[in-house]
Amino acid sequence: MISIIIPTLNEEHFLPHLLDSLVLQTNKDFEVIVVDGKSTDKTVTIAKAYTTKLPSLTVISSTRGLPLQRNVGAKVARGEWFIFIDADSVLMSYFIDRIEWFIKKEHPSVFTTWFQPDSSINKDAMFTLLSNLFIEAMLFFKRPFPPGPLACFRKDIFQMIGGYDETHHYHEDIDLGLRLRKNGVPFYILRETLFVLSLRRYRREGTLKVMQKYVLSILPVLFLSRAVKSMPGYIMGGQNYSKKKLNKSVLKRLEQSINKFTKELFE
């Protein structure tokens, strides 16, 4: 039913955490497609090492480019649903179960979920809270978009809209959202925290600096319904960030606390 599509570029230090979280899914009814943009590190070797743990895993080599790699993955995907996720994210163990529940309950065409930071630092928690509220606000202002870190599409809708615009090196997700809105496709939000978002870009460049870029680039979206195609200094690839691995103990504590909360909420 579900195809998980992961574009990668030099993600040897982050991709294993995402793949491990897929191995631990309580629902195994999904395929995984890693679309690599000719990495120069061990990303491909590491991905292929998971073929025994994830039997429905395909690793593809592609020309480099985030929207292009997503489209390449969609062309070979067999699922009724495409889930695009960044290689530096981590999924909760019940992610697939909750996604399928939401699809059967709400019958959405396009949606995303809430997310959690990759640390227990207060300022990171506040930032992700504001980020979740921003996605909600864009829905309120009739400028909804399926955010790049995690976007879920029904296959026929993704094909109807023509996929991602490969000329966009930035805001490819917002551009797609504008086209979905123009075609009358409603956007949904599954209001549960189902994945851990990496804040590595903000740590490297500085949160205020990155937020300033985002605020300036969102103005044309709000007032002109137009997404910018590029942003100086915005580069894809794990080679741009610290090689320090994610704190597994922090992620484990986060997952345990959220699992406990969800169990109490739905049982």
N, C-alpha and C positions, 0 to 999 in steps of 0.2 A: 504493500500500500504506500509506503513512504520511501523516497530516495533522498538521502542526505548528501549534499554536494559541498565539498570543501576545496576552495581554491588555495593553493600554497605557493610560497616562494621563500626558500631558505628558512623553514620553520622547524628545524630539527630539535630545537629546545622547547617548543611549545606544542607542536602537533601531538606528541605522545600523550599529553594530558587529555586532549580531546578524544583521541582514539581509545584511551583507557576508560573514559567515561561512557563511550559507546559500548565497549565490551561489557560493562556493568549494568547495562539497561535491563530492567525487569521484563520488558517486552522486546523480543528479538526479531519482530516482523518488519525489517527494514533492510535496505541496501546502502552501502557507503561508496561514494565516488570521490576520490581525491584527484583533483586536476592541478598538476604541477606546472609552473611556468618556467621550467628549465632551471631549477635550483642548482646552486654550485656547492651546497653542503650535503648532508646525509639525509635530507628530507625524504627522498624517494625510497632509499634503502630502508629507512625506518618504517615508512608507510607499508611497504611490501612485507615487512616482517610481521604485520598484523593479519595476514591472510588466513592464518590458522585460527586466530582468535575471532576474526570477523569474516566468516566464509563468503558473505556477499559483498566483498570489498573489491573495487576496481581502481587501479592507479593509472592515470592517463598523463602523457606529456603533451603540453600545449604551448602555443605562443604566449608570451607574457602579457598580462593585462587582466585586472580584476573582473570587469564585466564580461570580457571575452571568455575567461576561464569558467565563469559561472554558466555562460551559454553553452560552452563545449560540454560541460557536465550534464546540462539539461537535455542535450541531444541524444545522449546514450542512456539516460535514466529510464527505468522501466516502471517506476511507481506512479500512482495516481496523484501523488503529492510530491512537490519539490521543496526541500528545506535547505536553504543556503545558510551556511554558518561559517564564521571566520575561524581560521586555524588556531587562533590563540584563545578561543573560548573553551568552556567546560560545561557539559550538560549534567543536570541532576539525573540520578539513576532511574527516576520515574518519568523522564521527559517524554518518551514515546507513548507511554500509557496516557498521560494527560493530554497530549496532542490529539490522539485518536478519540479520546472522550470528548474533547472540545469540537472536533470535526463532526462527530455524530450528533452532538447536542445542538450546535449553533448553525451548522451547514454553511460555514464561511467560504469565501473564494480566496481571500488573501488575509493573512494575519501575522502578528508577532506576539511575543510574550514579554512580561517584565523580566528584569535581570538584577543580579547581585554583583557587587565589586569583588575583585580578586584579592582582597585584603580585609582585615578587621579594623582598619584605621577609620576613625570617625569622619574625617573629611572625604574619604573615598565613598563611604556610605551615603553622605549627604549629596555628593556629586551624582551618584547613580540614582538617588531619589529624584533629584532635579531633572536628570535625563529621562527617567520614566515619565515624569510630569510633562516634559517637553513633547514627548511623543503623543501624550494625551491632548496637549494644547493644540498641536498641529491637526489632530482629528477635529477638535472643536472649531478651529478656524478654517475648516474645509480644505486643508492642505495635507491630508494624511499621506504617510509613506511607509513602505516596508523597510525598516532599518537594515543596513548592510550586515551588521553582526549576526542577525537572526531574522530571516524572512521566509514565510511559508506560503506557497502558491499551489492552488489546484492546477494540475497540468494543462488543462484546456485553456484556462485563463492566461497562464504564462505564455502559451503558444499564440493565443489570440492577440495579445498585446505586443508580440514580437520580441519578448525577452528584454534583456538589458541593452541599452545603447552603448555599443563598444567604442564610440568616440568620446565618451565621458571618462575622464581620469579622476573625477571627483563628483560627488553628488549624483552618482549613477542611480542610487536608491531613490532619491527625491525626484529625479527625472521620471523614473518608472512610476512613482506614486502619482505624479501629475498626469501621466498618460492613462493610468487606471481611473483616476477621477474623471477625466475627459470622456472616458468610455462608460461611465456610470457603474464602475465596479466598486462595491462597498468594501471598506477596510475594517477589520476587527482587531481587538486586542484581548488576548487571553491574560487576564489579570492575576497571574500567579508567577512567582519567581522560579523560572525553570532553567536558567543558565547563568553561569558566571562570566561576566564581561572582563576582558583584560583592559587595564588602564595604562598599559606600557607606553603608549604614545604620549599621554598626559604627563607621565613621570619624566620622560626623556626631554620633551619640549617645554614643559611647564603648563599646568592646568589653565592659568589665566591667558597665556599666549594662544593655546589651542582654542579655548572658548571664544577669544576675540575673533579668530578666523571664522569660526562657525557662525557667530552672531552676524558678522558682516556678510557672509555668504548666504545667510537665510533671508536677508532683506529682499532680494529679487524674487525669491519664492513667494513671500507674503504679499508683495505689492505688484509684481509683474507676472506671477505664475510661471517663472522661468528658473531653471536650475543652472548654476554655473558649471562649466565643463572642466575646469582645472583650478588648482590652488597651489601657489608657489611653496615648495618644500614638503608637499604631501606625497610621500613615496611609499609604495607597497614593499613588503618584505621583512622577514624576521631579522635580517642582517642589520637593520637599523637600530635594533634595541639591545638591551642588556642580555648577556648570555646566562644570567642568573635564572635558574629554573623556578617555576612557581612553587610557592610554599605548600606542600602537600598537606601538612598538618592543619593549616588554615582552611584549605578547601574541604578537608575531611570534616572539620568542626562545622563549617557552614552547611555542608550537605546534611549532616546529622541533625542539626537544629531545624532545618527546613523540612526534612523528612518527618521529624517528630510533629512539627506544627501542622503539616498537611495531613498526617494520619489522624490527629485529633480533630481536625476540621471536617474531614470527609467520612469518618467512621461513626 
